[in-house]
Structures are given as structure tokens and as C-alpha cells.
Amino acid sequence: MDDPASDTPLRPPKALLRPVGRAIRDFDMIRDGDRVLVAVSGGKDSLTLLTILRHLATYAPVHFEVGAVTIDPRVEGFDPSPLKAWMAARGIDYHYRSQPLQEDAQEHMRGDSFCSFCSRMKRGMMYTAAREGGYNVLALGQHLDDLAESFLMSAFHGGQLRTMQAHYRIQAGDLRVIRPLALVRERQLADFAERAGLPVIPDSCPACFGAPTEREHVKSLLAGEEDRVPRLFGNLERTLRPLMAPDGIPDHDDDQR
């Protein structure tokens, strides 16, 4: 187990490193000289992503640096501040930003959901942290299950064949956004986070997780189908690949959630 006072975390298994390596290679995510800022919410996915990228930065044939950023939305029941000590113990370049997003939403939100407003605000704060820290790449922790859920939600409710992009350049042109876990299953991340003793913060957004959501419904639907079709997610990965980067590296911010 990963000792909180140690910088010798459990080595990510090949079962995780292989799909992450494939995603990085297939979608040209990390290039020599890149400085990659990992968005760490405190959940199992982002903490595992940070651990994997730090491992790869040591052994990969290309040179790149890894830092982390956390956005604290100051919502009741969610306190990511314990991550500060964990990051400091490992010498990670860590950017911690705090802003009362629920209060901001009450004042500025116009005809939108809190989750959408919060997502946009947090993304803007992460872009600012990346620029101020000299990073040119922002790494997000969404995995294959997330992409499959987004695909079905887009088809069911929007009539479109879309999912989250694996790699894109934001509209301003100065930052690239990558999702190195795009080919990884959520259960793999949960297993590693538990075995490695990562300091997971439960329910990274109680304001959104407090009630059942459409995403939870789709997650349950996929779980039931996987019981019937064991190769379901392998098939979905092949289906989604053309949608992850339909035109190479898109020059726009496609935050399809």
C-alpha cells in the first residue's frame, strides 16, 4: 500500500499501463518537452491518472513533466484540502485553487444547470493554472466507461453520434487537453486506487451526486448489457475510436460530458 509519507507508490500494473500507452500513442497525446498538468479532483480516476503519468515520466522515451491542479468548489461535504499534504510529500508541483462556485452560480447562472456552470468555471480555472504554471497540456481523468456513457446520452437525447474527445486544442490555441484513460475501464481504476492506498475523496461533487442523474441511469443500463454481452466495452471502444478524434486533433474545446 502507498505510504502517505512516502514517494514510492505502488507501480501501476501492465493492465493499466498498456491501454494508457496505446491511447497516448494512438492519439498523439504527449510529446517531447510537454509539461502536463493533471486535473485532480480527489477521485480514484484522477489520482490514478496522476500516478500513472508520473510513472511514465520516469520511464517513457520522451521527456515530459507532470504537475497537478485541484479546484475546490467549496461545496458542503467535500473537502479536497488533505491532498495538499499528500502532494507535498511527493514533491509534486501542485496548484490548489478555491472558489465558492455554488454562491457564484446563484449570482451568475442563467438558465443552466449547476453542474454545467460548475464544469465551465472549473475548466476556466484549470486553464488559468496551466498558463500561470507554464504547462501546455491539461490531462483529464475520464475513462472508457465515461466515454461510452456520453456516447449513449448524446445519441438518446441529442440525436448525435458524439463522445468526449481524446485529445484536442482549446479555442484559444495555447493549450491541448488529453484524456489518457480513454481506453481504460473504470473498474481497473477503482481496483488500483484501493490497492495503492490513494487518498480518494468520496463524492467529488455532492451537489451533483446527491440525486440520481441521467448518467447514473446510462451506467446501470450498460452494466446490465455487459452481463449479457461480455465483450460489450471492447466493441464500444472500436465504435468510439473514430469519434474520439474524428479529424486528427480538433482545434476546439469539445467538452462533451
Backbone as CSV, one residue per row, in Angstrom:
resi,resn,N_x,N_y,N_z,CA_x,CA_y,CA_z,C_x,C_y,C_z
1,MET,0.851,-1.198,0.000,0.000,0.000,0.000,0.880,1.238,0.000
2,ASP,0.418,2.269,-0.635,1.160,3.522,-0.743,1.182,4.231,0.597
3,ASP,2.357,4.355,1.182,2.530,5.051,2.454,2.334,6.542,2.224
4,PRO,1.406,7.206,2.947,1.149,8.633,2.708,2.379,9.496,2.858
5,ALA,3.374,9.038,3.604,4.577,9.844,3.808,5.691,9.452,2.858
6,SER,5.408,8.555,1.909,6.445,8.039,1.030,6.215,8.492,-0.398
7,ASP,7.301,8.545,-1.176,7.187,8.852,-2.597,7.466,7.600,-3.416
8,THR,7.097,6.433,-2.883,7.302,5.181,-3.587,5.953,4.471,-3.744
9,PRO,5.065,5.014,-4.580,3.733,4.429,-4.738,3.803,3.076,-5.411
10,LEU,2.751,2.302,-5.249,2.630,1.024,-5.923,2.750,1.235,-7.421
11,ARG,3.583,0.412,-8.058,3.791,0.530,-9.504,2.497,0.173,-10.233
12,PRO,2.034,1.020,-11.140,0.822,0.682,-11.904,1.042,-0.615,-12.679
13,PRO,0.054,-1.504,-12.694,0.215,-2.786,-13.401,0.199,-2.601,-14.910
14,LYS,0.729,-3.602,-15.611,0.744,-3.546,-17.072,-0.669,-3.453,-17.645
15,ALA,-1.644,-4.035,-16.938,-3.025,-3.978,-17.414,-3.547,-2.546,-17.493
16,LEU,-2.957,-1.637,-16.719,-3.291,-0.211,-16.805,-2.342,0.521,-17.748
17,LEU,-1.060,0.208,-17.668,-0.081,0.934,-18.462,-0.269,0.705,-19.962
18,ARG,-0.664,-0.513,-20.337,-0.811,-0.803,-21.765,-1.884,0.058,-22.425
19,PRO,-3.136,0.089,-21.895,-4.148,0.924,-22.574,-3.840,2.417,-22.499
20,VAL,-3.206,2.867,-21.415,-2.817,4.273,-21.343,-1.750,4.565,-22.400
21,GLY,-0.775,3.660,-22.517,0.256,3.835,-23.534,-0.317,3.836,-24.939
22,ARG,-1.310,2.974,-25.190,-1.942,2.940,-26.513,-2.665,4.240,-26.801
23,ALA,-3.393,4.746,-25.796,-4.126,5.993,-26.004,-3.163,7.148,-26.277
24,ILE,-2.094,7.228,-25.504,-1.112,8.300,-25.698,-0.505,8.223,-27.092
25,ARG,-0.179,6.995,-27.524,0.422,6.821,-28.855,-0.595,7.054,-29.971
26,ASP,-1.749,6.416,-29.868,-2.722,6.464,-30.971,-3.273,7.861,-31.195
27,PHE,-3.385,8.644,-30.119,-3.960,9.981,-30.236,-2.920,11.088,-30.054
28,ASP,-1.628,10.714,-30.130,-0.527,11.691,-30.105,-0.677,12.667,-28.936
29,MET,-0.868,12.125,-27.724,-1.215,12.966,-26.584,-0.029,13.695,-25.963
30,ILE,1.101,13.000,-25.812,2.236,13.585,-25.091,3.454,13.586,-25.997
31,ARG,4.065,14.766,-26.103,5.199,14.956,-26.994,6.419,15.395,-26.193
32,ASP,7.575,15.219,-26.792,8.822,15.561,-26.107,8.808,17.029,-25.689
33,GLY,9.107,17.261,-24.410,9.143,18.617,-23.884,7.836,19.120,-23.315
34,ASP,6.774,18.332,-23.408,5.478,18.754,-22.863,5.539,18.904,-21.349
35,ARG,4.750,19.847,-20.850,4.523,19.979,-19.410,3.039,19.739,-19.188
36,VAL,2.726,18.636,-18.499,1.362,18.131,-18.386,0.822,18.411,-16.992
37,LEU,-0.288,19.135,-16.922,-0.950,19.431,-15.657,-2.159,18.510,-15.535
38,VAL,-2.179,17.668,-14.492,-3.257,16.707,-14.290,-4.335,17.334,-13.403
39,ALA,-5.570,17.313,-13.877,-6.696,17.818,-13.085,-7.074,16.753,-12.062
40,VAL,-6.804,17.025,-10.785,-7.031,16.048,-9.717,-8.182,16.530,-8.843
41,SER,-9.315,15.849,-8.958,-10.485,16.201,-8.148,-10.397,15.594,-6.762
42,GLY,-9.619,14.529,-6.639,-9.595,13.744,-5.411,-10.258,12.396,-5.593
43,GLY,-10.854,12.169,-6.776,-11.469,10.892,-7.070,-10.449,9.859,-7.502
44,LYS,-10.890,8.605,-7.569,-9.998,7.494,-7.916,-9.399,7.643,-9.304
45,ASP,-10.178,8.178,-10.245,-9.721,8.261,-11.631,-8.560,9.240,-11.782
46,SER,-8.735,10.451,-11.269,-7.701,11.467,-11.449,-6.451,11.158,-10.643
47,LEU,-6.600,10.591,-9.451,-5.428,10.223,-8.656,-4.654,9.091,-9.313
48,THR,-5.369,8.133,-9.894,-4.690,7.053,-10.616,-3.997,7.600,-11.854
49,LEU,-4.648,8.514,-12.573,-4.028,9.114,-13.748,-2.734,9.826,-13.374
50,LEU,-2.760,10.596,-12.289,-1.548,11.282,-11.847,-0.435,10.278,-11.548
51,THR,-0.772,9.181,-10.863,0.216,8.163,-10.526,0.801,7.532,-11.783
52,ILE,-0.041,7.231,-12.759,0.428,6.607,-13.998,1.340,7.556,-14.778
53,LEU,0.931,8.808,-14.924,1.735,9.748,-15.711,3.070,10.045,-15.045
54,ARG,3.093,10.103,-13.717,4.376,10.292,-13.028,5.283,9.092,-13.255
55,HIS,4.697,7.900,-13.268,5.477,6.693,-13.559,6.022,6.747,-14.984
56,LEU,5.175,7.091,-15.939,5.604,7.133,-17.335,6.652,8.217,-17.569
57,ALA,6.550,9.320,-16.840,7.530,10.399,-16.998,8.933,9.934,-16.627
58,THR,9.011,8.926,-15.785,10.312,8.380,-15.377,10.869,7.410,-16.405
59,TYR,9.986,6.659,-17.073,10.440,5.559,-17.929,10.191,5.769,-19.417
60,ALA,9.358,6.724,-19.791,8.998,6.880,-21.206,10.179,7.395,-22.026
61,PRO,10.223,7.055,-23.317,11.331,7.519,-24.168,11.288,9.005,-24.463
62,VAL,10.126,9.655,-24.277,10.051,11.107,-24.471,10.118,11.780,-23.102
63,HIS,10.709,12.971,-23.093,10.826,13.714,-21.836,9.607,14.608,-21.663
64,PHE,8.930,14.470,-20.518,7.834,15.382,-20.190,7.741,15.517,-18.676
65,GLU,7.139,16.613,-18.231,6.990,16.892,-16.809,5.522,16.816,-16.416
66,VAL,5.276,16.505,-15.136,3.913,16.323,-14.650,3.691,17.137,-13.385
67,GLY,2.596,17.905,-13.356,2.146,18.610,-12.166,0.671,18.315,-11.957
68,ALA,0.061,18.946,-10.965,-1.348,18.675,-10.665,-2.056,19.959,-10.259
69,VAL,-3.370,19.981,-10.502,-4.202,21.105,-10.090,-5.496,20.565,-9.505
70,THR,-5.961,21.181,-8.427,-7.245,20.839,-7.824,-8.077,22.109,-7.697
71,ILE,-9.329,22.019,-8.099,-10.270,23.120,-7.931,-11.207,22.759,-6.790
72,ASP,-11.163,23.525,-5.719,-12.042,23.317,-4.570,-13.257,24.233,-4.751
73,PRO,-14.448,23.643,-5.038,-15.625,24.479,-5.295,-16.316,24.964,-4.025
74,ARG,-15.766,24.578,-2.875,-16.310,24.974,-1.573,-17.784,24.598,-1.433
75,VAL,-18.096,23.346,-1.745,-19.450,22.845,-1.515,-19.455,22.022,-0.237
76,GLU,-20.553,22.078,0.477,-20.654,21.396,1.766,-20.466,19.886,1.586
77,GLY,-19.646,19.291,2.451,-19.421,17.858,2.425,-18.273,17.418,1.549
78,PHE,-17.607,18.346,0.889,-16.477,17.996,0.023,-15.276,18.848,0.401
79,ASP,-14.213,18.200,0.868,-13.014,18.915,1.300,-11.780,18.236,0.712
80,PRO,-11.268,18.751,-0.411,-10.079,18.154,-1.011,-8.760,18.641,-0.415
81,SER,-8.810,19.484,0.617,-7.574,20.067,1.163,-6.573,19.035,1.684
82,PRO,-6.991,17.821,2.154,-5.978,16.837,2.563,-5.021,16.444,1.443
83,LEU,-5.396,16.702,0.199,-4.496,16.386,-0.905,-3.213,17.220,-0.856
84,LYS,-3.282,18.373,-0.205,-2.099,19.253,-0.173,-0.902,18.552,0.455
85,ALA,-1.122,17.899,1.597,-0.024,17.212,2.281,0.479,16.033,1.455
86,TRP,-0.446,15.305,0.828,-0.065,14.147,0.006,0.798,14.584,-1.170
87,MET,0.414,15.671,-1.826,1.191,16.182,-2.957,2.555,16.687,-2.497
88,ALA,2.572,17.410,-1.375,3.834,17.969,-0.871,4.817,16.861,-0.515
89,ALA,4.327,15.762,0.053,5.195,14.659,0.444,5.867,14.017,-0.753
90,ARG,5.276,14.181,-1.928,5.829,13.586,-3.140,6.544,14.603,-4.023
91,GLY,6.637,15.830,-3.567,7.335,16.855,-4.328,6.659,17.214,-5.633
92,ILE,5.333,17.069,-5.681,4.587,17.356,-6.906,4.317,18.857,-6.995
93,ASP,4.543,19.426,-8.166,4.189,20.827,-8.398,2.667,20.915,-8.385
94,TYR,2.108,21.486,-7.314,0.674,21.391,-7.071,0.046,22.772,-7.010
95,HIS,-1.051,22.924,-7.742,-1.773,24.183,-7.809,-3.171,23.957,-7.230
96,TYR,-3.459,24.604,-6.132,-4.739,24.425,-5.441,-5.511,25.730,-5.537
97,ARG,-6.667,25.675,-6.186,-7.497,26.856,-6.361,-8.839,26.645,-5.659
98,SER,-9.314,27.668,-4.981,-10.558,27.574,-4.226,-11.475,28.729,-4.594
99,GLN,-12.744,28.387,-4.857,-13.716,29.422,-5.207,-15.117,28.921,-4.857
100,PRO,-15.983,29.751,-4.250,-17.340,29.325,-3.866,-18.262,29.244,-5.077
101,LEU,-18.215,28.142,-5.791,-18.918,28.051,-7.065,-20.430,28.001,-6.907
102,GLN,-20.921,27.439,-5.800,-22.374,27.453,-5.599,-22.883,28.884,-5.429
103,GLU,-22.156,29.689,-4.665,-22.543,31.085,-4.496,-22.449,31.835,-5.827
104,ASP,-21.394,31.550,-6.588,-21.242,32.191,-7.892,-22.401,31.817,-8.818
105,ALA,-22.808,30.543,-8.743,-23.898,30.078,-9.607,-25.199,30.806,-9.288
106,GLN,-25.478,30.994,-8.016,-26.707,31.679,-7.620,-26.743,33.114,-8.146
107,GLU,-25.563,33.703,-8.266,-25.497,35.093,-8.709,-25.442,35.232,-10.220
108,HIS,-24.757,34.276,-10.901,-24.467,34.478,-12.319,-25.133,33.471,-13.252
109,MET,-25.625,32.333,-12.733,-26.163,31.304,-13.608,-27.465,31.763,-14.241
110,ARG,-27.595,31.543,-15.558,-28.784,31.950,-16.281,-29.295,30.771,-17.115
111,GLY,-30.361,30.102,-16.658,-30.988,29.047,-17.427,-30.120,27.842,-17.689
112,ASP,-29.227,27.511,-16.789,-28.332,26.381,-16.967,-28.316,25.571,-15.680
113,SER,-27.857,24.330,-15.735,-27.749,23.522,-14.523,-26.500,23.928,-13.752
114,PHE,-26.534,23.678,-12.431,-25.357,23.989,-11.631,-24.160,23.185,-12.099
115,CYS,-24.381,21.910,-12.453,-23.263,21.061,-12.871,-22.584,21.626,-14.123
116,SER,-23.372,22.113,-15.072,-22.792,22.688,-16.284,-22.035,23.971,-15.975
117,PHE,-22.632,24.810,-15.134,-21.980,26.062,-14.746,-20.666,25.765,-14.028
118,CYS,-20.719,24.838,-13.068,-19.539,24.489,-12.288,-18.432,23.932,-13.186
119,SER,-18.813,23.071,-14.134,-17.838,22.476,-15.046,-17.112,23.547,-15.847
120,ARG,-17.860,24.513,-16.377,-17.240,25.583,-17.163,-16.313,26.433,-16.300
121,MET,-16.766,26.756,-15.102,-15.945,27.580,-14.215,-14.658,26.857,-13.832
122,LYS,-14.782,25.594,-13.469,-13.593,24.830,-13.081,-12.626,24.692,-14.244
123,ARG,-13.182,24.472,-15.448,-12.290,24.339,-16.603,-11.520,25.637,-16.845
124,GLY,-12.201,26.766,-16.739,-11.503,28.036,-16.908,-10.414,28.244,-15.868
125,MET,-10.676,27.849,-14.633,-9.674,27.986,-13.573,-8.483,27.056,-13.821
126,MET,-8.746,25.873,-14.377,-7.647,24.959,-14.696,-6.799,25.510,-15.831
127,TYR,-7.448,26.116,-16.841,-6.685,26.732,-17.920,-5.767,27.823,-17.371
128,THR,-6.308,28.627,-16.462,-5.505,29.708,-15.878,-4.326,29.145,-15.096
129,ALA,-4.566,28.094,-14.304,-3.486,27.470,-13.535,-2.412,26.916,-14.461
130,ALA,-2.833,26.305,-15.568,-1.864,25.757,-16.519,-1.005,26.872,-17.109
131,ARG,-1.641,27.952,-17.524,-0.886,29.050,-18.133,0.082,29.676,-17.135
132,GLU,-0.397,29.907,-15.928,0.456,30.536,-14.927,1.601,29.624,-14.511
133,GLY,1.384,28.309,-14.573,2.434,27.364,-14.188,3.338,26.962,-15.331
134,GLY,3.092,27.471,-16.528,3.928,27.147,-17.675,3.651,25.781,-18.275
135,TYR,2.434,25.277,-18.107,2.048,23.990,-18.675,1.356,24.201,-20.018
136,ASN,1.574,23.270,-20.945,0.936,23.384,-22.264,-0.096,22.294,-22.515
137,VAL,-0.237,21.344,-21.570,-1.188,20.246,-21.724,-1.954,20.069,-20.416
138,LEU,-3.278,19.912,-20.512,-4.124,19.610,-19.363,-4.642,18.191,-19.523
139,ALA,-4.400,17.323,-18.524,-4.827,15.925,-18.584,-6.040,15.716,-17.687
140,LEU,-7.102,15.153,-18.274,-8.348,14.890,-17.556,-8.526,13.387,-17.362
141,GLY,-9.288,13.008,-16.322,-9.342,11.618,-15.902,-10.514,10.801,-16.397
142,GLN,-11.240,11.239,-17.423,-12.352,10.425,-17.900,-11.844,9.134,-18.553
143,HIS,-12.598,8.053,-18.358,-12.204,6.721,-18.815,-13.188,6.201,-19.856
144,LEU,-12.975,4.962,-20.293,-13.800,4.388,-21.356,-15.270,4.327,-20.963
145,ASP,-15.565,4.003,-19.695,-16.960,3.973,-19.258,-17.605,5.351,-19.425
146,ASP,-16.867,6.412,-19.062,-17.389,7.774,-19.217,-17.697,8.084,-20.682
147,LEU,-16.761,7.698,-21.562,-16.948,7.990,-22.984,-18.138,7.223,-23.550
148,ALA,-18.309,5.971,-23.108,-19.445,5.172,-23.570,-20.761,5.772,-23.091
149,GLU,-20.785,6.225,-21.838,-21.997,6.849,-21.299,-22.323,8.136,-22.054
150,SER,-21.319,8.941,-22.335,-21.546,10.188,-23.076,-22.067,9.906,-24.478
151,PHE,-21.541,8.855,-25.094,-21.983,8.463,-26.430,-23.473,8.126,-26.441
152,LEU,-23.901,7.304,-25.477,-25.309,6.913,-25.426,-26.206,8.098,-25.073
153,MET,-25.775,8.936,-24.142,-26.577,10.102,-23.771,-26.736,11.048,-24.960
154,SER,-25.670,11.224,-25.736,-25.738,12.099,-26.901,-26.682,11.525,-27.952
155,ALA,-26.615,10.190,-28.146,-27.487,9.551,-29.132,-28.945,9.575,-28.680
156,PHE,-29.170,9.254,-27.399,-30.538,9.168,-26.887,-31.229,10.533,-26.835
157,HIS,-30.488,11.555,-26.354,-31.119,12.834,-26.053,-30.784,13.947,-27.048
158,GLY,-29.696,13.766,-27.802,-29.301,14.815,-28.741,-29.381,14.397,-30.194
159,GLY,-29.586,13.089,-30.438,-29.656,12.619,-31.812,-28.348,12.762,-32.553
160,GLN,-27.215,12.694,-31.815,-25.908,12.881,-32.430,-24.970,11.745,-32.037
161,LEU,-24.056,11.404,-32.963,-23.014,10.427,-32.673,-21.793,11.187,-32.174
162,ARG,-21.701,11.349,-30.862,-20.619,12.138,-30.263,-20.182,11.495,-28.950
163,THR,-18.960,11.797,-28.576,-18.491,11.477,-27.237,-17.389,12.475,-26.900
164,MET,-16.780,12.345,-25.727,-15.688,13.245,-25.343,-14.469,12.992,-26.228
165,GLN,-13.768,14.047,-26.577,-12.562,13.919,-27.382,-11.416,13.362,-26.551
166,ALA,-10.601,12.530,-27.176,-9.414,12.000,-26.504,-8.306,13.054,-26.434
167,HIS,-8.275,13.959,-27.409,-7.193,14.954,-27.497,-7.682,16.097,-28.375
168,TYR,-7.604,17.305,-27.866,-7.997,18.452,-28.668,-7.255,19.696,-28.198
169,ARG,-7.286,20.711,-29.028,-6.706,22.007,-28.700,-7.848,22.968,-28.380
170,ILE,-7.708,23.744,-27.307,-8.775,24.651,-26.925,-8.850,25.819,-27.918
171,GLN,-9.960,26.548,-27.852,-10.189,27.623,-28.821,-9.089,28.671,-28.817
172,ALA,-8.554,28.979,-27.641,-7.502,29.995,-27.564,-6.225,29.545,-28.259
173,GLY,-6.063,28.239,-28.445,-4.944,27.710,-29.213,-3.678,27.425,-28.435
174,ASP,-3.617,27.832,-27.163,-2.355,27.707,-26.434,-2.267,26.446,-25.574
175,LEU,-3.362,25.723,-25.394,-3.353,24.529,-24.550,-3.985,23.363,-25.292
176,ARG,-3.426,22.170,-25.048,-4.054,20.944,-25.519,-4.647,20.215,-24.316
177,VAL,-5.761,19.530,-24.531,-6.424,18.754,-23.487,-6.386,17.287,-23.893
178,ILE,-5.979,16.422,-22.969,-5.862,14.997,-23.269,-6.619,14.173,-22.232
179,ARG,-7.052,12.980,-22.653,-7.707,12.030,-21.751,-6.987,10.686,-21.880
180,PRO,-5.868,10.509,-21.185,-5.066,9.287,-21.344,-5.761,8.014,-20.870
181,LEU,-6.847,8.122,-20.101,-7.567,6.938,-19.626,-8.696,6.538,-20.568
182,ALA,-8.733,7.097,-21.764,-9.863,6.898,-22.675,-10.102,5.438,-23.042
183,LEU,-9.085,4.584,-22.905,-9.225,3.170,-23.264,-9.219,2.267,-22.035
184,VAL,-9.336,2.861,-20.846,-9.254,2.123,-19.583,-10.645,1.981,-18.973
185,ARG,-10.938,0.826,-18.380,-12.211,0.609,-17.713,-12.197,1.198,-16.305
186,GLU,-13.345,1.673,-15.871,-13.464,2.283,-14.552,-13.103,1.308,-13.441
187,ARG,-13.479,0.046,-13.570,-13.204,-0.916,-12.502,-11.707,-1.151,-12.322
188,GLN,-10.924,-1.016,-13.389,-9.477,-1.126,-13.261,-8.919,-0.001,-12.389
189,LEU,-9.459,1.195,-12.574,-9.005,2.354,-11.807,-9.383,2.215,-10.338
190,ALA,-10.599,1.739,-10.080,-11.048,1.554,-8.699,-10.181,0.522,-7.992
191,ASP,-9.848,-0.559,-8.694,-9.017,-1.613,-8.095,-7.629,-1.093,-7.762
192,PHE,-7.027,-0.354,-8.685,-5.682,0.154,-8.428,-5.682,1.186,-7.299
193,ALA,-6.642,2.095,-7.312,-6.696,3.130,-6.276,-6.792,2.511,-4.890
194,GLU,-7.573,1.434,-4.775,-7.716,0.779,-3.474,-6.432,0.078,-3.080
195,ARG,-5.834,-0.670,-3.994,-4.611,-1.411,-3.664,-3.439,-0.485,-3.383
196,ALA,-3.406,0.658,-4.067,-2.308,1.610,-3.878,-2.525,2.524,-2.683
197,GLY,-3.698,2.475,-2.073,-3.975,3.334,-0.928,-4.008,4.801,-1.277
198,LEU,-4.506,5.123,-2.470,-4.571,6.525,-2.872,-5.596,7.269,-2.013
199,PRO,-5.339,8.541,-1.696,-6.188,9.293,-0.763,-7.469,9.804,-1.426
200,VAL,-8.345,8.887,-1.799,-9.556,9.229,-2.543,-10.509,10.040,-1.667
201,ILE,-11.005,11.134,-2.217,-12.023,11.958,-1.565,-13.385,11.498,-2.086
202,PRO,-14.247,10.932,-1.241,-15.527,10.405,-1.734,-16.413,11.504,-2.314
203,ASP,-17.203,11.119,-3.323,-18.191,12.016,-3.931,-17.593,13.393,-4.213
204,SER,-16.838,13.458,-5.291,-16.096,14.683,-5.567,-16.983,15.890,-5.821
205,CYS,-18.276,15.705,-5.995,-19.180,16.857,-6.085,-20.531,16.482,-5.499
206,PRO,-20.724,16.613,-4.189,-22.003,16.250,-3.577,-23.185,16.994,-4.172
207,ALA,-22.981,18.209,-4.657,-24.094,18.955,-5.243,-24.661,18.237,-6.457
208,CYS,-23.805,17.506,-7.181,-24.253,16.767,-8.367,-24.606,15.327,-8.039
209,PHE,-23.904,14.734,-7.068,-24.099,13.330,-6.781,-25.229,13.090,-5.781
210,GLY,-25.818,14.149,-5.266,-26.834,13.986,-4.242,-28.122,13.355,-4.743
211,ALA,-28.367,13.365,-6.023,-29.598,12.795,-6.582,-29.243,11.965,-7.804
212,PRO,-30.076,10.960,-8.132,-29.823,10.154,-9.329,-29.770,11.032,-10.573
213,THR,-28.873,10.718,-11.487,-28.716,11.502,-12.697,-28.920,10.616,-13.911
214,GLU,-29.057,11.252,-15.077,-29.185,10.504,-16.318,-27.947,9.653,-16.558
215,ARG,-26.769,10.186,-16.188,-25.535,9.404,-16.367,-25.575,8.128,-15.530
216,GLU,-26.090,8.208,-14.325,-26.191,7.006,-13.495,-27.143,5.994,-14.132
217,HIS,-28.208,6.476,-14.727,-29.142,5.582,-15.412,-28.456,4.853,-16.562
218,VAL,-27.686,5.605,-17.365,-26.993,5.005,-18.505,-25.913,4.042,-18.027
219,LYS,-25.236,4.385,-16.931,-24.222,3.489,-16.357,-24.854,2.149,-15.973
220,SER,-26.023,2.209,-15.347,-26.725,0.994,-14.962,-27.159,0.189,-16.188
221,LEU,-27.619,0.904,-17.216,-28.020,0.253,-18.457,-26.849,-0.507,-19.082
222,LEU,-25.674,0.124,-19.131,-24.500,-0.514,-19.708,-24.060,-1.716,-18.874
223,ALA,-24.144,-1.595,-17.563,-23.764,-2.712,-16.701,-24.645,-3.928,-16.964
224,GLY,-25.940,-3.696,-17.128,-26.845,-4.796,-17.424,-26.546,-5.434,-18.768
225,GLU,-26.240,-4.618,-19.765,-25.920,-5.149,-21.090,-24.596,-5.909,-21.078
226,GLU,-23.644,-5.447,-20.267,-22.353,-6.140,-20.207,-22.504,-7.531,-19.608
227,ASP,-23.456,-7.704,-18.717,-23.731,-9.039,-18.188,-24.163,-9.981,-19.310
228,ARG,-24.916,-9.450,-20.275,-25.381,-10.265,-21.399,-24.333,-10.394,-22.493
229,VAL,-23.544,-9.321,-22.694,-22.561,-9.281,-23.779,-21.198,-8.968,-23.162
230,PRO,-20.437,-9.980,-22.734,-19.175,-9.729,-22.034,-18.178,-8.878,-22.815
231,ARG,-18.238,-8.899,-24.136,-17.292,-8.122,-24.951,-17.833,-6.736,-25.293
232,LEU,-18.855,-6.305,-24.563,-19.529,-5.052,-24.888,-18.561,-3.877,-24.976
233,PHE,-17.708,-3.692,-23.974,-16.862,-2.498,-23.960,-15.723,-2.576,-24.967
234,GLY,-15.307,-3.789,-25.313,-14.354,-3.912,-26.412,-14.979,-3.467,-27.718
235,ASN,-16.236,-3.851,-27.916,-16.958,-3.412,-29.107,-17.191,-1.903,-29.096
236,LEU,-17.525,-1.369,-27.913,-17.760,0.067,-27.813,-16.480,0.859,-28.064
237,GLU,-15.354,0.333,-27.604,-14.091,1.036,-27.861,-13.858,1.184,-29.358
238,ARG,-14.079,0.113,-30.118,-13.893,0.195,-31.567,-14.899,1.155,-32.195
239,THR,-16.106,1.169,-31.664,-17.131,2.081,-32.172,-16.764,3.540,-31.921
240,LEU,-16.209,3.807,-30.734,-15.967,5.183,-30.309,-14.676,5.777,-30.861
241,ARG,-13.733,4.944,-31.239,-12.431,5.464,-31.661,-12.529,6.562,-32.728
242,PRO,-13.339,6.393,-33.785,-13.424,7.470,-34.786,-14.023,8.761,-34.226
243,LEU,-14.795,8.653,-33.140,-15.423,9.829,-32.545,-14.498,10.533,-31.553
244,MET,-13.476,9.825,-31.065,-12.573,10.427,-30.070,-11.694,11.500,-30.695
245,ALA,-11.351,11.348,-31.950,-10.562,12.358,-32.676,-10.929,12.240,-34.145
246,PRO,-12.128,12.697,-34.531,-12.624,12.468,-35.887,-11.795,13.124,-36.980
247,ASP,-11.101,14.202,-36.661,-10.308,14.921,-37.672,-8.897,15.165,-37.171
248,GLY,-8.278,14.141,-36.614,-6.961,14.330,-36.036,-7.086,14.982,-34.684
249,ILE,-6.467,16.133,-34.501,-6.540,16.877,-33.250,-7.428,18.096,-33.478
250,PRO,-8.710,18.040,-33.074,-9.621,19.156,-33.342,-9.156,20.447,-32.672
251,ASP,-9.338,21.549,-33.349,-8.954,22.848,-32.810,-10.129,23.532,-32.135
252,HIS,-10.783,22.847,-31.228,-11.866,23.460,-30.487,-12.062,22.700,-29.182
253,ASP,-12.708,23.355,-28.268,-12.935,22.779,-26.945,-14.244,22.016,-26.944
254,ASP,-14.173,20.704,-27.081,-15.369,19.873,-27.175,-15.549,19.140,-25.861
255,ASP,-16.109,19.824,-24.890,-16.309,19.206,-23.575,-17.657,18.491,-23.570
256,GLN,-17.726,17.397,-24.318,-18.970,16.625,-24.423,-19.046,15.704,-23.215
257,ARG,-19.899,16.031,-22.257,-19.920,15.296,-20.987,-21.178,14.450,-20.886
